[in-house]
Amino acid sequence: MRIGFIGTGTITSAIVSGLNASDSTTFTFLVSPRNAGVGAALASAFDNVAVAASNQAVLDGCDTIMLAVRPQVAVDVLESLHFRPDHHVISLIALISLERVQALVAPATRVVRAIPLPMVATRAGVTALYPDDSTARAIFTQLGPTIALDSSEHFNAFSAATATMAPYFAFAGEITGWLIRQGVPPTTAHSYIAGMFHGLATVAEDPSAQPFPALAEKFATAGGINEQVMAHLTQVGALKAVSDALDGVLNRMTEANR
Ligand SMILES: NC(=O)c1ccc[n+]([C@@H]2O[C@H](COP(=O)([O-])OP(=O)(O)OC[C@H]3O[C@@H](n4cnc5c(N)ncnc54)[C@H](OP(=O)(O)O)[C@@H]3O)[C@@H](O)[C@H]2O)c1
């Protein structure tokens, strides 16, 4: 299958790299000319990547098209292109609803939204799709599990939840910084905290794992230090602030599609 990308930036690079990380990839890629540096780097790293002369040339040369431009320029970019009825469009663009993308890529009718995460580069992603789509599933399953959602509301909520990735690193960074302030060498502190969170993710991913609140309780021994930190974070509203921030992201998505 030949996959075309409109927008050759961070996420395109991650997907192309991830799909090429398998020993026997059956994909070839045609990427749009912007960003020239990213396109050149991909074409030089992988024999199966070509850079098209224009965005329209990507559409003309491929049946499956991934939309990977930023939301701010997406409408202008898509309005200038001529899609075919048989194009299969996979939109990675945050903030722009399925209905809006469908209108922008008409007469193409097969349109799906996907949220690949940067970890697809190392095939450690988990990709949400809406609606379910066999081709998108077949592509993204190569890069980690896929989760097909059955409503735009759920898809938007998943999309909002991905806004916790940077805060996750900031949280880990705060703990690591605290260790460093206790005199621990930075690399030792980093390795220890990364290892601790990796282990915790393994616990949570186990098919028989309890839900997160139950795990929090299980790891907070009565009278112990985890219980102490939980009590403090709860008291100062740090956990509730996460939900409040996600409400804000969801509101922004709703506003963006009015
Ligand atoms: N990064 C992620 O983890 C992630 C995950 C899921 C979804 N997404 C979504 O994927 C989209 C791209 O995100 P990104 O992080 O990859 O952004 P990015 O690194 O900024 O890539 C966007 C690319 O679009 C190019 N571009 C700008 N104007 C263009 C035009 N007129 N025609 C064709 N290409 C044009 C940019 O080129 P220049 O550099 O030359 O401006 C850039 O290479 C966004 O809508 C984002 O919401 C991102």
The ligand as a MOL file (V3000), in Angstrom:
LIG
                    3D

  0  0  0     0  0            999 V3000
M  V30 BEGIN CTAB
M  V30 COUNTS 48 52 0 0 0
M  V30 BEGIN ATOM
M  V30 1 N 2.8890 15.4610 17.1610 0
M  V30 2 C 2.0270 14.6020 17.6740 0
M  V30 3 O 2.3070 13.8760 18.6290 0
M  V30 4 C 0.6580 14.4450 17.0750 0
M  V30 5 C -0.1120 13.3450 17.4480 0
M  V30 6 C -1.3680 13.1610 16.8630 0
M  V30 7 C -1.8520 14.0920 15.9790 0
M  V30 8 N -1.0990 15.1750 15.6570 0 CHG=1
M  V30 9 C -1.6510 16.1250 14.6940 0
M  V30 10 O -0.9080 16.0000 13.5110 0
M  V30 11 C -0.8260 17.2680 12.8790 0
M  V30 12 C 0.6420 17.5770 12.6470 0
M  V30 13 O 1.2860 17.6460 13.8940 0
M  V30 14 P 2.8850 17.6450 13.9920 0
M  V30 15 O 3.2190 17.5800 15.4130 0
M  V30 16 O 3.4570 16.6440 13.0520 0 CHG=-1
M  V30 17 O 3.1740 19.1360 13.4620 0
M  V30 18 P 4.4510 19.6640 12.7020 0
M  V30 19 O 5.6800 18.9540 13.1490 0
M  V30 20 O 4.4150 21.1460 12.7850 0
M  V30 21 O 4.1730 19.2180 11.2000 0
M  V30 22 C 3.2540 19.8710 10.3930 0
M  V30 23 C 3.8690 19.9660 9.0290 0
M  V30 24 O 2.9550 20.6090 8.1330 0
M  V30 25 C 3.7610 21.3720 7.2390 0
M  V30 26 N 2.9660 22.3630 6.5530 0
M  V30 27 C 2.7070 23.6400 6.8930 0
M  V30 28 N 1.9990 24.2530 5.9360 0
M  V30 29 C 1.7910 23.3180 4.9740 0
M  V30 30 C 1.1350 23.3320 3.7320 0
M  V30 31 N 0.5290 24.4390 3.2610 0
M  V30 32 N 1.1220 22.1920 3.0050 0
M  V30 33 C 1.7280 21.0780 3.4400 0
M  V30 34 N 2.3780 21.0080 4.6160 0
M  V30 35 C 2.4090 22.1200 5.3680 0
M  V30 36 C 4.8120 21.9700 8.1350 0
M  V30 37 O 5.8900 22.4490 7.3410 0
M  V30 38 P 6.7910 23.6710 7.8720 0
M  V30 39 O 7.6230 23.1080 8.9860 0
M  V30 40 O 7.5910 24.0280 6.6610 0
M  V30 41 O 5.8590 24.7550 8.3270 0
M  V30 42 C 5.1680 20.7720 8.9930 0
M  V30 43 O 6.1540 19.9990 8.3830 0
M  V30 44 C -1.5070 18.2830 13.7890 0
M  V30 45 O -2.7870 18.5690 13.3190 0
M  V30 46 C -1.5700 17.5800 15.1150 0
M  V30 47 O -2.7200 17.9620 15.8260 0
M  V30 48 C 0.1600 15.3590 16.1710 0
M  V30 END ATOM
M  V30 BEGIN BOND
M  V30 1 1 1 2
M  V30 2 2 2 3
M  V30 3 1 2 4
M  V30 4 1 4 5
M  V30 5 2 4 48
M  V30 6 2 5 6
M  V30 7 1 6 7
M  V30 8 2 7 8
M  V30 9 1 8 9
M  V30 10 1 8 48
M  V30 11 1 9 10
M  V30 12 1 9 46
M  V30 13 1 10 11
M  V30 14 1 11 12
M  V30 15 1 11 44
M  V30 16 1 12 13
M  V30 17 1 13 14
M  V30 18 2 14 15
M  V30 19 1 14 16
M  V30 20 1 14 17
M  V30 21 1 17 18
M  V30 22 2 18 19
M  V30 23 1 18 20
M  V30 24 1 18 21
M  V30 25 1 21 22
M  V30 26 1 22 23
M  V30 27 1 23 24
M  V30 28 1 23 42
M  V30 29 1 24 25
M  V30 30 1 25 26
M  V30 31 1 25 36
M  V30 32 1 26 27
M  V30 33 1 26 35
M  V30 34 2 27 28
M  V30 35 1 28 29
M  V30 36 1 29 30
M  V30 37 2 29 35
M  V30 38 1 30 31
M  V30 39 2 30 32
M  V30 40 1 32 33
M  V30 41 2 33 34
M  V30 42 1 34 35
M  V30 43 1 36 37
M  V30 44 1 36 42
M  V30 45 1 37 38
M  V30 46 2 38 39
M  V30 47 1 38 40
M  V30 48 1 38 41
M  V30 49 1 42 43
M  V30 50 1 44 45
M  V30 51 1 44 46
M  V30 52 1 46 47
M  V30 END BOND
M  V30 END CTAB
M  END
